[in-house]
Amino acid sequence: MTWSTGVYTIWSVVAAGALVLWWLTATGRTVAGRRVAHPGALVAALLRHPVLRLVVVVGWMWVGWHFFAR
């Protein structure tokens, strides 16, 4: 297996996981007896605390710099 095949495999697994999570939130299904929260609920919970808000902003800046600014 080459590096590019491994990277494509990992991204495919991440994309499939994202689609499964999206489907679970859209249909209101449960996992282990609990509903899967919408992404907005998670983001709102993270942005309530000032330190976590800073972590989210710095993380987003890092992702933007490394993936989008090339």
N, C-alpha and C positions, 0 to 999 in steps of 0.2 A: 504494500500500500504506500502510495506517495503522500507527501505532505498535503498537496492540494486535495486529494481524495479524502483524507482525514478531516480537513477543514470543511469541505462540502458536507461531509457526513454530520459533523457537529452542528453546522448551521441548519441542516435539514431537521435534526432532532429538536433544536431550539424552536424552529418555525412550527413544527408539528405540535410541540408542547404549547406554544402560544395559541395555535388554532384550537386545541382542546380546551384551554382555559377560556378562550373567547366563547366557544360553544357552551361551556358549562354556565357562564354568566348570562349568556343570552337566553338560554332555556330555563334557567332557574333550578337546574338539577343540583343534587347534593352529592358530596363526597364524604364518606364515612359519617353520614348523618348530619353534615353541616353544609350550608349553602356557601358557594364560592362568592366572595365579595367582588363587587365591580372595581375596576382599577381606580376609579375616582375616589372611592372610599379609602383605599390604601394611601393614595397621594394626599388626601385631606388629613388623614391621621399622621402622616409623616411631616406635613407642613405646619402642624400645630405647635410643635416645640421648636424654639429658635435654633438650637444646635443641629437638630435633624434637618431643618430648613437649609442651613448652611451646607450640610453634607450633601443634600440633594442638588443644590446649585453648583457646588464644586464638582460633584460627580457628573452632572450634565455638561459642565464646561469641559471636563476631561474627555468625555465621550465625543463631544463635538470637535474638539481639537484633534483627536486621534483618528476619528473615522470620517468626518465630513470636510476637514480642511486640507485634504490632499489633492 
